[in-house]
Structure formats: C-alpha cells, structure tokens
C-alpha cells in the first residue's frame, strides 16, 4: 500500500475517512440512543483512530506492518476493559466493550482498504444489537438470570 492513502489531497483518503465516519456513526448512533458509554463521538473516534494507525502501518516499508494491527488489537482491548465495571456481583459494560472491539475491527478493515466489508460488518453489528433486543423482549426465558437486569446495563 502506498502512502497516498494518507494524503489529504487524494480522493481515496477522503473516501476512507467518509466510510469511517459513516460506519462509526451508525453504530454510535444506536449506542447513543440507548444511553450507552460509547456513543456517536466515541464510536467514530475509535473507528477513525484505528483506520489511521492501520493506514500508517501499511505505509511503512519495513515489511512488518502486521505488528501495527496486533498492537491496535491489544490497545483497544485495554480501552474496552475500561468500560467494564462490576458492582454487587453484576458486571456492566460488556456489550459496550465488545462494540469498541468491533469498531476497531471495522476501522482496521477500512484502513486495509476493505470498505465494503466494513459497511457489511457495520450493518451486521447493528442488526445484532437490535435483533437480540427484539428477541429478549419477545421471549421471557431469555430475560432470566443475569440478563434480567442487563437490558439497561450494556
């Protein structure tokens, strides 16, 4: 990959930034409407930051740009762990942490040039978030145990 993906004068640069804004924004909107910790701004910035680091890594000529991806995965796990909290035997924020991880994956896909994949994964992510909530509200058995109190937690 060439460094023109990092050139703000190139159309591809803005195409990737736009895809990042849209993908992060769609997932962030769903989270924001539910009052979750990682809303629109956070989601866009996670996606954008990952896209930038992956693009920077791909522009290196040292032949070891895969290490950048590995470090992003490690770093984003640390950020995700920060939104998980436990109190009185209830763990909160696991879904938000998972969303942060998925957002980084989407940003990495965009950084690697897999825009269609990133858009597809964004749609699948929102469908999972909305679809599981629909199932939980439709079937009482899915609302037992720790999930009985988690509807407003994640």
N, C-alpha and C positions, 0 to 999 in steps of 0.2 A: 504494500500500500504506500502510496506517495503522500507527501506532506500537504498536497493541495487540498486534502480533506480538512486541513486545519487552517486554510487560507480564507479569511472572511470576505475576500473578494471573489471567491468561487461560488457558483450556484450550488454545488454539492454540499458545501459547508452549511449553507442556509437551509437546504433540504433536510439535512440531518438534524440541525437544530430545531427546525419546524416539527419534524417527526418526534423528536424528543419532547417538545412542548406538548404536542397533542397526546402522545401515549401517557406521559406522566400526568398530564392534566386530566385526562379521562378517569384514570384510576384515582387520582387525588380528589376529584370531584365526588366520586362515590364515597370515599372515606370522609371527606369534609361534611357532606350532607348527613352523615351518621355521627358527627361529632368526635371522630377518632383522632388520635395524636398525629398521625402522618396525613395531613390534608393536602390541599392543592399545591401550595408553595413547596412543602417538604417533598412531595412526590416528584414534582418537576425537577427540583434541585438534585435529588438523588439520581434520577434518570440522566439529567444533564451532566452531572459530575462524573458519573460512570462512563458516559459516552465520550467525554473529553479525555479521561485517563486512558481509555482503550484506544482512542484515535491517536493520542500521543505515543502510546506504546507501540502501535502499529507503524508509526512513522520512524521509529528507531531502526538503525541499520545494523544493530548488534546481533540480530538473528534470534534473540531471546525475548521477544515481546509477549510470549505466553506467560512469563513471570508477572507481568503487569496485571493480567487477568486474575491470576492466582492471588495477588496481593489485594486486588479490589474485592474479591470474594471474602477474604479474611477481614478486611476493614469494614465491609458492610455488615458482616456478622456481628462485629463489635457494636456498631450503631444500632442494629436490630435488638441486640441484647439490652440496650439501654431503655427500650420502651417496654420491656417485660418487667412486671412488678408482681410481687407476691405479698399477700396480706391475709391473715387469718385463714390459711390453707386454701386460698383462692389465687390462682395465677391469672394475671391480666396482661393483655397486650400481645399475646402470642400471634394472633392474626395480623396485627399491625407489624410485628417483626417479620412475619412471612411476606407481607406486602412489600416491605422495604427490600427484602431479598429478591423478590420477583422484579421490582422496579430496577434494581441493579442489573439483573439479567436482561431486561428489556433495553436498558441503556447500553449494555455491552453488545447486544445484537445490533443496535443502531451504529455503534462505534465500529463494528466489524463490517458494516455495510448491508446487513440483513434487515432492511426496512420492512419488507412485507412480513417477515417472521415476527418482528417486534409489534406490528399492528395486530397480527393474528393473536399473539400472546396477550396483548392488552385486552382484546375482546374476550378471550377465554377467561382471563382473570376476573373481569367484571361479571361475566356470566356465572362464574363460580361463586363470587361474593353474593350476587343477587339470587342465584338459583338455590344455594344452600339455605339462605334465609327463608325463601319460599317453602322449601321442604320442611324446615324446622317449624314454621308456623302452621303447616298443614298436618303434620304428624306429631301428636303429643309424645309419642315414645322417643322421638329424637330430642325432646326437651327435658330429659331426665339427667340425674347426676350433675356433674359439673357444668353441663351445657344448659341446665335450667336457669342458672344465674348469669350465663355468659353472653346473652343476647345484647346487653348494653355494655359489656365489658370490652370486647375486642374491638 
